């Protein structure tokens, strides 16, 4: 009998609503869900399967190499705290890493110019 995954399946939009709006969160949760189900199917205890799913979620988080990835990383951390797979005491360390990375990546030009345009 399949066990119930503590992770969001990639199609569970009722339970997780707007989390599905961020593709990085969907990817992390989907990978964790699949790893969890595979571990349960192979006969592992639910706790061991959950631990494998948590590790898979972490490995799936975006690298801190671009502004977009950093924003997605923050979304993944926040979602993981909400579903209790990243402990609240660990989150500040991860968010600080994202903050440091944000200071290190080159700034991308904004789509809106701060300079006034020509008068018509």
C-alpha positions as CSV (number, residue, x, y, z in Angstrom):
1,X,0.0,0.0,0.0
2,X,1.6,3.4,-1.0
3,X,2.3,5.7,1.8
4,X,1.2,9.4,1.8
5,X,4.0,11.7,0.9
6,X,4.7,14.6,3.2
7,X,5.8,16.5,0.1
8,X,3.7,18.2,-2.5
9,X,3.2,16.2,-5.7
10,X,3.7,18.4,-8.7
11,X,0.0,18.4,-9.4
12,X,-1.4,19.0,-5.9
13,X,-2.5,22.6,-6.4
14,X,-5.4,22.4,-4.0
15,X,-3.2,21.8,-0.9
16,X,-0.4,24.1,-1.9
17,X,-2.1,26.8,-4.0
18,X,0.2,29.6,-5.0
19,X,3.4,27.5,-4.3
20,X,2.8,26.2,-7.8
21,X,3.4,29.6,-9.2
22,X,7.1,29.2,-8.6
23,X,8.6,26.6,-10.8
24,X,11.6,26.1,-8.5
25,X,9.4,25.3,-5.6
26,X,7.4,22.9,-7.8
27,X,10.7,21.2,-8.9
28,X,12.0,20.8,-5.4
29,X,8.8,19.4,-4.1
30,X,8.3,17.2,-7.1
31,X,11.7,15.7,-6.7
32,X,11.3,15.2,-3.0
33,X,7.9,13.6,-3.6
34,X,9.2,11.1,-6.2
35,X,12.3,10.2,-4.1
36,X,10.0,9.6,-1.0
37,X,7.6,7.4,-3.0
38,X,10.5,5.4,-4.6
39,X,12.0,4.8,-1.1
40,X,8.6,3.7,0.3
41,X,8.1,1.4,-2.7
42,X,11.5,-0.2,-2.1
43,X,10.4,-1.1,1.4
44,X,12.1,1.7,3.4
45,X,10.5,2.9,6.6
46,X,8.5,6.1,6.3
47,X,11.0,8.0,8.4
48,X,13.9,6.9,6.2
49,X,11.9,7.7,3.1
50,X,11.1,11.2,4.4
51,X,14.8,11.8,5.2
52,X,15.7,10.8,1.6
53,X,13.0,13.2,0.3
54,X,14.3,16.1,2.4
55,X,17.8,15.5,1.1
56,X,16.4,15.4,-2.5
57,X,14.6,18.7,-1.9
58,X,17.8,20.4,-0.7
59,X,19.8,19.0,-3.6
60,X,17.2,20.4,-6.0
61,X,17.3,23.9,-4.7
62,X,18.6,26.5,-7.3
63,X,22.3,27.4,-7.2
64,X,23.1,30.9,-5.8
65,X,24.6,32.2,-9.1
66,X,22.0,34.6,-10.6
67,X,19.5,37.1,-9.1
68,X,16.6,34.9,-10.4
69,X,18.1,31.7,-8.9
70,X,18.6,33.5,-5.6
71,X,15.0,34.7,-5.5
72,X,13.9,31.1,-6.3
73,X,16.3,29.7,-3.6
74,X,14.6,32.0,-1.1
75,X,11.2,30.8,-2.2
76,X,12.3,27.2,-1.8
77,X,13.6,27.9,1.7
78,X,10.4,29.7,2.7
79,X,8.2,26.9,1.3
80,X,10.4,24.2,3.0
81,X,9.9,26.0,6.3
82,X,6.2,26.0,5.8
83,X,6.0,22.3,5.2
84,X,8.5,21.7,7.9
85,X,11.3,20.1,6.0
86,X,13.8,22.9,6.9
87,X,13.9,23.6,10.6
88,X,13.2,27.2,11.6
89,X,16.6,27.5,13.3
90,X,18.4,26.5,10.1
91,X,16.5,28.9,7.8
92,X,18.4,32.1,8.8
93,X,21.7,30.5,7.8
94,X,20.3,29.6,4.4
95,X,18.7,33.0,3.9
96,X,22.0,34.7,5.0
97,X,23.8,32.7,2.3
98,X,21.3,34.0,-0.2
99,X,21.8,37.5,1.0
100,X,25.6,37.2,0.6
101,X,25.2,35.7,-2.8
102,X,22.9,38.5,-3.9
103,X,25.7,41.0,-3.0
104,X,28.2,39.0,-5.1
105,X,26.2,38.5,-8.3
106,X,26.3,41.2,-11.0
107,X,23.3,43.4,-11.0
108,X,21.0,43.1,-14.0
109,X,19.7,46.3,-15.5
110,X,16.1,47.0,-14.5
111,X,13.4,47.0,-17.2
112,X,12.4,50.5,-16.0
113,X,14.9,53.3,-16.4
114,X,15.4,55.6,-13.5
115,X,16.5,58.4,-15.8
116,X,13.7,60.7,-17.1
117,X,12.9,60.3,-20.7
118,X,12.9,63.1,-23.3
119,X,10.1,65.6,-23.0
120,X,7.5,65.5,-25.8
